[in-house]
Amino acid sequence: MSDTKVYILDHGEMTAKEYFLYWNATGEASIRLPAYSVLIDHDDGLFLFDSGFDFCQMEKLVPGLCKQSANQTLPAQLSLLGKRPSDITHVVNSHYHADHVGGNKHCLHARTICHACELEQARYPEPFEAFGYSDTSFAPGLRSGDPELDIYTPTFETLRGDQEIARGVFLFETPGHTKGHYSLMVKLGGRRPMLFTADAAYTTRTVERMQIASLHFDPIASIRSIVRLKELSEKHDAELFFGHDIDQFGHYRLGPAYYS
């Protein structure tokens, strides 16, 4: 049985005001937010957790606030590893906000996995969520009412509750930022488990000060999910990898380097 490898793929960065990252914060400072995906090379397949943003889509949504070079697209990042989008067997999304689904559409042969509540919320978002759920390229018919158009890949799988989707690869329910948010933990042979918070915790500050993001579905659930992530990290001796922490991101081992 081969060793599992984890690659972190760089998809560029966004810029947002401090008050966007931290609810009720008053700071006007502009903060850089990295966008990345996680590729897990496992005996059971090639799992992609999130897929970054599509620059053209984000330029329409927030003009001038995103940067992505040609080398930071999903196909280009995969090519650094000698892989293609068609090699991906599973696309697993933490949630369906635009900066996490932009590369999904390239993985036409993958089984797609998400929380059942998340797919439903993406189909019928509340008015205040329209901004986040603006990229529906991962499911072009999502809001058309035509179930035949609801998927872009051959197989779409929705889950509920915590799940071990492959040996040592776990999804933990961490709702609040969105209704059906999942965080990911991967156990490896040669290091501590890696616990990817996605947007349940944007940054180290999010956890240290218990400051949730301004863009959220349920603030109480958001706080409880931060507490849960801290508890999971302690229980499994897992290292937390935050969703948009530019300082922490500077220390990540980026593809084609990997963790194992």
HUTA-V397076 format. One line per field, one symbol per residue. ss: DSSP state (@ for helix, = for strand, . for the rest). burial: b if it has 24 or more other C-alpha atoms within 12 Angstrom, else e. A space follows every 10 residues. Layout:
BEGIN
ss=???
burial=???
END
This chain:
BEGIN
ss=....====== =======@@@ @........= ========== ==..=====. ....@@@@@@ @....==..@ @@.@@@@@@. ....@@@..= ==.....@@@ @..@@@.... =====@@@@@ @@@...@@@. .......... ......@@@. ....=====. ..====..== ===....... .=====.... ...=====.. ...@@@@@@. ........@@ @@@@@@@@@@ @@@@@@..== ==...@@@@. ...=....=.
burial=eeebbbbbbb bbbbbbebeb bbbeeeeeee bbbbbbbbbb bbeeebbbbb bbbbbbbbee eeeebbbbee ebbbbbbbee beebbbbbbb bbbbbbbbbb bbbbbbbbeb bbbbbbbbbb bbbebeeebe ebbbbbbbbe ebbeeeeeeb bbbeebebbb eeeebeebbb bbbbbbbbbb bbbbbbbbee eebbbbbbbb bbbbebbeeb bbbbbbbbbe ebbbbbbbbb ebbeeeebbb bbbbbbeebe ebebbeebbb
END
